Amino acid sequence: MLLGESVGVLWPRGRDTSSAERRLTLGKIQNLRVAVRRLDGVVVPGGETFSFWKQVGRATARRGFVEGRELREGCMVPSVGGGLCQLSNALYDAALRAGFEIVERHPHTKVVPGSLAAVGRDATVFWNYVDLRFRPHSAVRIEATVGTDSLTVRFWGRRRSGTPAVAAPAQDAAAVGSHPSGDCATCGVEQCFRHAALRRRTAAPERSAFLLDAYWPEYDAYVARMVGPEDIMALPLDGMRRGFAKYRWDTSRTGTVHENVLLTALRSYQSKRLAEHGAERQRLLLRWAQRMGERFAARLPYDVTHVVVMQHMLPALWTGGFLGGRTFDVLMTGLPLRELQRRLDTAYALHPESRTLGDFRCDDALIEAEETALGAASRIVTPHAAIATMFGARTVRLPWLSSAPVTQNGTVRGERTVLFPASTLGRAGAYELRDVARALDLHVILTGPDLEAPGFWNGVSVERTSFSDGLGRARAVVLPAFVEHQPRRLLLASRLGMPVVASEACGIDACGNLVTVAAGDVVALGAAIGRSLHRT
């Protein structure tokens, strides 16, 4: 159960501070991000003493701490690790609410209006002799998070009978701000040596960072409209400069590009060893998404206040606390994990004999982390029609961008020939197309490997060729997928004027020569293919 909770704001009201003062606020938030990683999830056994400094450790630049505001001798001054008192205040406030025994606590030397000190629930700390220590009566788990606008500390455990929590004061400490007035930047005492030192420091520019992976033309165009010379782009490789098409993002508009050549090479090597689709490869991709996301995020300067991140790296940033105090947008590379697995479960119930539909599911912690992070995102950016409907007003819907046209060889098209532009997979709708092909006596052109059972297409007339050659001989292109995140071949076929039959899961809008049906609906699929074959 929840034993105690304290919530404090990160920013001054309206965020309308001077540039120098804002620099210290950004530094404070960075220090809170670093310290919270040492606290979140910590379990304090019953009867044992929790020490702030023992858990957080010394605040040094080497450990990721930067200059923030610190209350010293009655002044708010710049100091490496400054701002950690907001965390110690929150811990003390929550400990009081939980009814813990307070072993050591020191009030601030100055009561700042609007802070927890104003209601007597503050606890200053100073390495290494001014500490905050408390002792819970039974085991508790600390939950500490830095959100977009707030710092939250919670204690979870079992309340011992007859141990009431200390009531909050009339002015609820969890609701008051924690941003002090009278900062060194705005105190007006310009003769002070601290003020002169602050004036020599440059103001924080407040940059955005774009954490990207494999190239999407839709997202490249979107990023190009947003990125500025002061912003950061983090990529596996600078494909534009190095000539790698897989990472050919336009990096010409930014002055800073972070690469990770070694990790990218290692990921590519391991992925090629597991080229065949399956559970082991899916686990590998998830591990690499976590690793790349953490590596990119750990290099973000503290003055990055907005992050644009590709979806598969989002859980790593969220669980690692890198998004605290920042706003962020998500470039969706697929369905949310919970919805993805729901659709796979639906397909598996229809085809329990499939060896690919039920081979892998993500663990609950990853799904919940992504779901929570998506709920906190400012914008969800996608060209996918099905994904766009899931997030309401926060969605930024992009147009699909077609690739260069494929040259057709002019071969006569078969009257009952359809092209299946995918590998033989249950999630691609292979079972449904096979059923319709047998019923309508279709000839199916296959463009990928068979990854279901051997002899999957027995009873169906098939041939195997490349997608470009198949376009010249097919009467229609068919993809009744349960899951499809990049329907580029369908878009190309439609642009060339070919009839296209696709499931709604493919994420494209029905129009003209493009017909959509529900995934798994064999009757509707057969009717749509029949109509497409008779089009002139």
C-alpha positions in Angstrom: 0.0 0.0 0.0 1.0 3.6 -0.4 2.5 4.8 2.9 3.6 8.3 2.0 3.8 10.6 -1.0 5.3 14.0 -1.8 5.0 15.9 -5.1 6.8 19.1 -6.0 7.0 21.2 -9.1 10.2 21.4 -11.2 9.7 24.7 -12.9 8.8 28.2 -11.7 5.3 29.2 -12.6 5.0 29.8 -16.3 8.7 29.0 -16.8 9.3 32.7 -17.3 12.7 33.0 -15.7 15.8 34.9 -16.9 18.2 33.0 -19.1 20.8 32.8 -16.4 18.3 31.6 -13.8 16.8 29.1 -16.2 20.2 27.6 -16.7 20.4 26.8 -13.1 16.9 25.3 -13.2 17.9 23.0 -16.0 21.0 22.1 -14.0 18.8 21.3 -11.0 16.6 19.0 -13.1 19.6 17.2 -14.5 20.9 16.6 -10.9 17.5 15.2 -9.9 17.5 12.9 -12.9 20.9 11.5 -11.9 20.0 11.1 -8.2 16.6 9.6 -8.8 18.2 6.7 -10.7 20.0 5.8 -7.5 16.8 5.9 -5.5 14.0 4.5 -7.6 13.2 0.9 -6.7 15.4 0.8 -3.6 14.0 -1.4 -0.8 14.8 -0.3 2.8 14.4 -3.2 5.2 12.3 -2.6 8.3 14.3 -1.3 11.2 17.2 -0.3 9.1 18.3 3.3 8.6 18.1 5.0 5.2 20.9 7.6 4.5 20.5 10.1 1.7 24.2 10.4 1.0 24.9 6.7 1.3 22.3 6.0 -1.3 22.9 8.9 -3.7 26.7 9.3 -3.3 28.7 12.4 -3.8 27.5 14.8 -6.5 30.4 15.3 -8.9 30.7 16.2 -12.5 32.3 12.8 -13.3 29.1 11.1 -12.1 26.9 13.3 -14.3 26.0 16.1 -12.0 26.1 19.7 -13.2 25.7 23.2 -11.8 22.3 23.9 -10.2 21.0 26.2 -7.5 22.1 25.7 -3.9 21.1 27.6 -0.8 24.3 28.6 0.9 24.7 31.3 3.5 21.3 32.7 2.8 21.9 33.0 -1.0 20.8 30.8 -3.9 24.2 30.1 -5.6 25.4 27.9 -8.5 26.9 24.7 -7.3 27.6 21.2 -8.9 24.8 19.0 -7.6 22.7 22.1 -6.6 19.0 21.3 -6.4 19.3 18.0 -4.6 17.6 19.5 -1.6 14.4 19.3 -3.5 14.8 15.5 -3.5 15.8 15.4 0.2 12.8 17.7 1.0 10.5 15.3 -0.8 11.9 12.3 1.0 11.5 13.9 4.4 8.0 15.1 3.6 7.0 11.6 2.4 8.7 10.0 5.4 6.7 12.1 7.8 3.5 11.2 6.0 4.4 7.5 6.3 5.1 7.8 10.0 8.8 6.8 9.8 11.3 7.5 12.6 13.4 10.5 11.7 17.0 9.8 12.7 18.6 12.9 11.3 17.2 16.0 9.7 18.4 19.6 9.3 16.2 22.6 8.3 17.4 25.1 5.7 19.0 28.3 7.0 16.6 30.4 5.0 12.9 29.8 4.5 12.1 30.4 0.8 8.4 31.3 0.2 6.6 28.6 -1.7 9.0 25.8 -0.8 8.6 22.9 1.7 10.6 24.9 4.2 7.7 27.3 4.4 5.6 24.6 5.9 8.4 23.0 8.0 8.8 19.9 5.9 12.3 20.5 4.4 15.6 18.7 4.9 18.8 20.2 3.7 21.8 18.0 2.8 25.5 18.9 2.3 28.2 16.3 1.5 29.3 14.7 3.6 28.3 15.7 7.1 24.7 17.1 6.7 22.5 14.1 5.9 18.9 13.0 5.9 18.3 9.7 7.7 15.1 7.9 8.6 14.1 4.4 9.7 10.9 2.7 8.5 9.2 0.2 10.9 8.8 -2.4 8.1 10.3 -2.9 4.7 9.4 -0.2 2.2 10.2 0.3 -1.5 11.0 3.8 -2.7 9.5 5.1 -5.9 11.1 8.3 -7.2 10.4 9.8 -10.6 11.1 13.0 -12.4 8.1 13.8 -14.6 7.8 16.5 -17.2 6.9 19.1 -14.6 7.2 17.4 -11.2 9.3 15.4 -8.8 7.4 12.6 -7.1 8.5 10.4 -4.2 6.4 7.6 -2.8 6.9 4.9 -0.2 5.2 1.5 -0.7 4.9 -1.1 2.0 2.7 -2.4 4.8 1.6 0.0 7.5 2.3 -1.3 11.0 -0.8 -1.4 13.2 -0.9 1.5 15.6 1.6 3.6 13.6 -0.3 6.6 12.1 1.3 8.8 9.6 2.0 12.4 10.5 -0.7 14.6 9.0 0.1 17.1 6.4 -0.1 20.8 7.4 -3.1 22.9 6.4 -1.2 24.1 3.4 -0.5 20.7 1.7 3.2 20.4 1.2 2.7 18.2 -1.9 0.9 21.0 -3.6 3.3 23.8 -3.0 6.0 24.8 -5.4 9.6 24.2 -4.8 11.2 26.9 -7.0 13.0 29.4 -4.8 12.9 33.1 -5.3 16.0 35.4 -4.8 18.3 33.5 -7.1 21.9 34.6 -7.6 20.9 35.6 -11.1 18.1 38.0 -10.0 19.0 39.1 -6.5 20.3 42.5 -7.6 23.5 42.4 -5.5 25.9 42.7 -8.5 29.0 43.4 -6.4 28.9 39.8 -4.9 31.7 37.6 -6.2 29.1 34.8 -6.9 27.1 37.1 -9.1 30.1 38.0 -11.1 31.0 34.4 -11.6 27.5 33.6 -12.7 27.5 36.4 -15.2 30.5 34.9 -16.9 28.7 31.7 -17.6 26.8 31.3 -20.8 23.0 30.8 -20.8 21.5 27.5 -21.6 20.2 27.4 -25.2 17.5 24.8 -24.5 18.0 22.3 -27.4 16.1 19.5 -28.9 17.5 16.0 -29.5 16.4 13.6 -32.2 17.1 9.9 -31.4 16.8 8.0 -34.6 17.6 4.6 -36.1 16.7 3.0 -39.4 15.6 5.4 -42.1 12.0 6.4 -42.7 11.4 9.0 -45.5 8.3 10.2 -43.7 10.2 10.9 -40.5 13.2 12.4 -42.3 10.9 15.0 -43.8 9.3 15.7 -40.4 12.6 16.0 -38.6 14.0 18.3 -41.3 11.1 20.7 -40.7 11.9 20.8 -36.9 15.7 20.5 -36.4 17.9 23.6 -36.0 21.6 24.2 -36.0 21.8 24.1 -32.2 19.9 20.7 -31.9 21.4 17.2 -31.7 20.8 14.2 -33.9 21.7 10.8 -32.5 22.1 8.0 -35.2 23.7 4.6 -35.4 25.7 6.0 -38.3 25.7 9.3 -40.2 24.5 7.6 -43.4 24.4 10.8 -45.4 28.1 11.4 -44.8 29.2 7.7 -44.8 27.1 6.5 -47.7 24.9 4.1 -45.8 21.4 4.1 -47.3 19.9 2.4 -44.2 20.7 5.5 -42.1 20.5 8.2 -44.8 18.9 10.9 -42.5 19.4 14.5 -43.6 21.9 15.7 -41.1 22.7 18.9 -43.0 20.5 21.1 -40.8 22.1 20.4 -37.4 25.5 21.1 -36.0 25.8 18.1 -33.8 25.5 14.4 -34.9 26.2 11.6 -32.4 27.1 8.3 -33.9 27.8 4.9 -32.3 29.7 3.0 -35.0 31.0 0.1 -32.8 27.5 -0.7 -31.4 25.9 -0.5 -34.8 28.5 -2.9 -36.3 28.0 -5.4 -33.5 24.2 -5.2 -33.8 24.3 -5.7 -37.5 26.6 -8.8 -37.1 24.4 -10.4 -34.5 21.2 -9.6 -36.4 22.5 -11.3 -39.6 23.3 -14.4 -37.6 19.6 -14.6 -36.7 18.2 -13.5 -40.1 15.3 -16.0 -39.9 12.3 -14.6 -38.1 11.7 -16.1 -34.8 11.6 -15.6 -31.0 15.3 -15.5 -30.6 15.7 -12.7 -33.2 12.9 -10.7 -31.6 14.5 -10.9 -28.2 17.8 -9.7 -29.8 16.1 -6.7 -31.4 14.5 -5.7 -28.1 17.8 -6.0 -26.3 19.5 -3.8 -28.9 16.7 -1.2 -28.7 17.3 -1.0 -25.0 21.0 -0.7 -25.4 21.0 1.8 -28.2 18.4 3.9 -26.5 20.3 4.0 -23.2 23.6 4.8 -25.0 22.1 7.7 -27.0 20.2 9.1 -24.0 23.2 9.0 -21.7 25.0 11.4 -24.0 22.3 14.1 -24.0 23.4 17.4 -22.5 21.4 18.7 -19.6 20.1 21.7 -21.7 18.1 19.3 -24.0 14.6 20.1 -23.0 12.7 18.3 -25.8 13.3 14.8 -27.2 12.0 13.2 -30.4 12.6 9.5 -30.2 11.7 6.5 -32.3 9.3 4.2 -30.6 11.4 1.1 -30.1 13.9 3.1 -28.0 11.2 4.8 -25.9 11.0 2.2 -23.0 14.7 2.5 -22.4 14.5 6.2 -22.0 11.5 6.0 -19.8 12.7 3.4 -17.4 16.2 5.0 -17.3 14.7 8.3 -16.2 16.2 10.2 -19.1 12.9 11.9 -20.0 12.4 13.5 -16.6 11.9 17.3 -16.8 11.7 17.1 -20.6 8.9 17.0 -23.1 9.0 14.4 -25.8 7.4 13.2 -29.1 7.4 9.7 -30.3 8.0 8.6 -33.9 5.9 5.4 -34.1 7.7 2.5 -35.9 5.0 0.1 -35.1 1.9 -0.7 -33.1 2.0 -0.2 -29.4 3.3 -3.4 -27.9 0.1 -4.2 -26.1 -2.0 -3.8 -29.2 0.6 -5.7 -31.3 0.4 -8.7 -29.1 -3.4 -8.5 -28.9 -3.5 -8.8 -32.7 -1.0 -11.7 -32.7 -3.1 -13.4 -30.1 -6.2 -13.0 -32.3 -4.4 -14.5 -35.3 -3.0 -17.3 -33.3 -6.5 -18.2 -32.0 -7.5 -18.5 -35.7 -4.4 -20.5 -36.7 -3.0 -22.4 -33.6 -1.0 -24.6 -36.0 1.2 -21.6 -36.9 4.8 -21.8 -35.7 5.3 -18.1 -35.9 2.2 -16.5 -34.5 2.7 -17.7 -30.9 6.5 -18.0 -30.7 7.2 -14.8 -28.8 5.6 -12.3 -26.5 7.2 -9.3 -24.7 7.4 -9.3 -20.9 4.8 -7.3 -19.0 7.3 -4.8 -17.6 8.4 -3.7 -21.1 4.7 -3.4 -22.3 3.8 -1.3 -19.2 6.8 0.9 -19.6 6.0 1.7 -23.2 2.3 2.2 -22.4 3.1 4.7 -19.6 5.6 6.6 -21.7 3.3 6.8 -24.7 0.6 8.2 -22.3 3.1 11.0 -21.2 4.2 11.9 -24.7 3.4 15.4 -26.1 2.8 14.1 -29.7 2.5 10.8 -31.4 3.8 11.0 -34.9 2.9 8.4 -37.6 1.9 8.0 -41.2 0.0 4.7 -40.2 -3.8 5.2 -40.3 -4.5 2.5 -37.7 -2.0 3.8 -35.3 -3.1 7.4 -35.8 -6.6 6.6 -34.5 -5.3 5.3 -31.2 -4.0 8.6 -29.8 -6.7 11.2 -30.6 -5.7 14.9 -30.6 -2.1 14.2 -29.8 -1.5 12.5 -33.2 0.5 14.1 -35.9 -0.5 12.2 -39.1 2.1 12.3 -41.8 1.6 11.4 -45.5 3.2 8.1 -46.7 6.0 8.9 -49.1 6.4 6.5 -52.0 9.8 5.1 -53.1 11.1 5.5 -56.7 8.9 3.7 -59.2 9.7 0.1 -60.2 10.2 -0.5 -63.9 7.7 -3.2 -65.1 8.8 -5.7 -67.8 5.5 -5.6 -69.7 4.7 -9.3 -69.4 1.0 -10.1 -70.0 -0.8 -10.3 -66.7 -2.5 -13.5 -65.7 -6.2 -13.2 -65.4 -6.3 -15.0 -62.0 -2.8 -14.0 -60.8 -2.2 -12.1 -57.5 1.0 -10.9 -56.0 1.7 -11.5 -52.3 4.3 -8.9 -51.3 5.6 -10.5 -48.1 7.2 -13.6 -46.6 4.9 -16.5 -45.9 4.0 -15.6 -42.4 0.8 -15.9 -40.3 0.9 -12.3 -39.3 1.1 -11.3 -43.0 -2.2 -13.0 -43.7 -0.7 -16.0 -45.5 -3.4 -18.4 -44.1 -6.3 -16.3 -45.3 -4.8 -15.8 -48.8 -4.1 -19.5 -49.1 -7.8 -20.3 -48.3 -9.0 -17.8 -50.9 -6.5 -19.0 -53.5 -7.8 -22.5 -53.1 -11.4 -21.4 -53.3 -11.0 -19.1 -56.3 -8.3 -21.2 -58.1 -5.8 -18.3 -58.0 -2.2 -18.3 -59.1 -0.1 -16.6 -56.4 3.3 -14.9 -57.0 5.4 -15.2 -53.9 8.2 -12.6 -53.2 9.6 -13.9 -49.9 10.6 -17.1 -48.1 8.3 -19.6 -46.6 8.5 -19.2 -42.8 5.5 -21.3 -41.8 5.2 -25.1 -42.1 6.9 -26.9 -45.0 4.5 -27.4 -48.0 2.4 -24.5 -46.8 1.2 -23.7 -50.3 0.3 -27.2 -51.3 -2.8 -27.1 -53.4 -2.1 -23.6 -54.7 -0.5 -22.7 -58.0 2.5 -20.5 -57.0 5.7 -19.1 -58.5 8.5 -17.2 -56.9 10.1 -14.1 -58.2 11.2 -10.6 -57.2 8.6 -8.0 -56.3 9.4 -5.8 -59.4 9.1 -8.8 -61.8 5.9 -10.0 -60.1 4.2 -6.6 -60.6 4.4 -7.0 -64.3 2.6 -10.4 -64.3 0.0 -10.0 -61.5 -3.6 -8.7 -61.9 -3.7 -7.5 -58.2 -1.5 -7.1 -55.2 -2.9 -8.7 -52.0 -1.8 -8.3 -48.4 -4.4 -9.3 -45.7 -2.0 -8.8 -42.8 -2.8 -8.8 -39.1 0.4 -6.7 -38.6 2.1 -4.4 -41.2 4.0 -1.3 -40.2 5.5 -0.2 -43.5 3.2 -0.9 -46.5 5.5 0.6 -49.0 5.0 -2.1 -51.7 1.3 -1.6 -51.5 1.6 2.1 -51.9 3.9 1.7 -54.9 1.5 -0.8 -56.6 -1.4 1.6 -56.0 0.6 4.5 -57.4 1.2 2.4 -60.6 -2.5 1.9 -61.0 -2.7 -1.7 -59.9 -5.7 -3.0 -57.9 -4.6 -3.5 -54.3 -6.5 -5.4 -51.6 -5.1 -4.9 -48.1 -6.2 -5.3 -44.5 -7.0 -2.2 -42.4 -4.0 -3.2 -40.3 -1.7 -2.1 -43.2 -2.3 1.5 -42.2 -3.3 3.0 -45.5 -6.6 4.7 -46.4 -8.9 3.1 -48.9 -9.1 5.0 -52.2 -9.6 4.5 -55.9 -7.9 1.2 -56.7 -7.0 0.4 -53.1 -9.6 -1.7 -51.1 -9.3 -2.5 -47.4 -10.9 -5.4 -45.5 -10.7 -6.6 -41.9 -7.8 -8.9 -41.0 -8.9 -12.5 -40.7 -12.1 -12.1 -42.7 -11.7 -14.7 -45.4 -15.2 -14.0 -46.9 -14.6 -10.3 -47.3 -11.1 -11.0 -48.6 -12.4 -13.4 -51.3 -15.1 -10.9 -52.4 -12.6 -8.0 -52.7 -10.1 -10.1 -54.6 -12.8 -11.3 -57.0 -13.9 -7.7 -57.7 -10.3 -6.6 -58.3 -9.6 -9.4 -60.8 -12.5 -8.4 -62.9 -11.5 -4.7 -63.1 -10.3 -3.6 -66.5 
